Amino acid sequence: MSLTFHWFLPTNGDSRHIVGGGHGVPTGSAGGDRPASLAYLGQVARTAEQLGFEGALTPTGAWCEDAWLSTAMLVERTERLKFLVAFRPGLMAPALAAQMAATYQRHSGGRLLLNVVTGGEDHEQRAYGDFLDKEARYARTDEFLHITRALWRGERVDFDGQHERVADARLTRLPDPVPPVYFGGSSKAAGPVAARHSDVYLTWGEPPAQVAEKIAWIRTQAKAERREVRFGIRLHVIARDTAEEAWAQAGRLLSGINPQVVANVQAGLARSGSEGQKRMLALHGGSTDRLEIYPNLWAGIGLVRGGAGTALVGSHTEIADRIAEYHALGIDEFVLSGYPHVEEAYWFGEGVLPVLADRGLWRHPDAAALDRTPAAVPFAS
């Protein structure tokens, strides 16, 4: 089975330095030197497409642009790339989400993937008018996905739940194909929802032993539901020709971080209600010492960024080795990013993907695209 790689659309801005944002990060910490314009996001998307990434994750939250609108505007700027759109069920009705997904599939040629985010931050949820606690949000997500999936199957739905209620709901046009559901969550309440509804369970980049525990947990839950779930992992990446060059780049990113910014961000993240965020914080404890928490796994990103806070750092071969190690545990999909997103996509796409292809672990999703790519023209001296 060929591994699947997705890139990331930095709809909160991009930079040659780490850009903040995400769970519990104070307002004003997000943003970068490269604004998240459609022109720039289109450049990132086309780069990912050409290099062989299957799709691109687009985040959700008050710290970034809206994922649905941003990616819909990028569809015609790309040809094959799929868009992994993150959204929060509590902020729209399930029938509307089902209809939006169906419309997206028709107009994009089936290029929608859905990343369902329950929402881990009470204060941010309340800003959107959602006053449920985290346990109730997971219960609502369960009901939401029950309704949405039934509508996608063409059923006429009557449902009267604790959080969602619909009467005689149906879609006049079904999505083709039905968009896969990507779902993550580390709290106890997340397991049953993932087992019942997710096609791909996503984890943030923890060391392999911890990832293996999560995979076993979800597999057990899914078996009880008589379902099989695929697994993916969310990581940043710093790949170079040599390990020395890669770690020098990690050091450069670290040197650009103001200690007071680290203190402010860590104070905000410490108040996070997300179990996954707590696990990310525990990897480094807010300290810049011993940030390599496992061979080639660096926790420096999480000093100023909420959510995914670890990066694979090393030579192309070393990173391919770590990817193969995660794959041996059961990870088939990798959602990657790097600062800045155009340049790092090329480092990974031209350095690591060929190594994985030589090992039989990856093939370009559109082999014909390789024949259409113009040969590089050398600069005139």
Secondary structure, DSSP 8 states (H G I E B T S, - for coil): ---EEEEE--TT-B-SS--BBSTT--TTSB--SB---HHHHHHHHHHHHHHT-SEEEE--STTS--HHHHHHHHGGG-SS-EEEEEE-GGGS-HHHHHHHHHHHHHHHTS-EEEEE-----HHHHHHTT----HHHHHHHHHHHHHHHHHHHTT--EEEE-SS-EEEEE--SS--SS---EEEE--STTHHHHHHHH-SEEEEE---HHHHHHHHHHHHHHHHHTT---EEEEEEEEEEESSHHHHHHHHHHHHHTS-HHHHHHHHHHHHT---HHHHHHHHHHTT-SSS-EEETTEE-GGGGTBSS---EEEEEHHHHHHHHHHHHHHTEEEEEEE-SSHHHHHHHHHHHHHHHHHHTTS---S-HHHHHHS--------
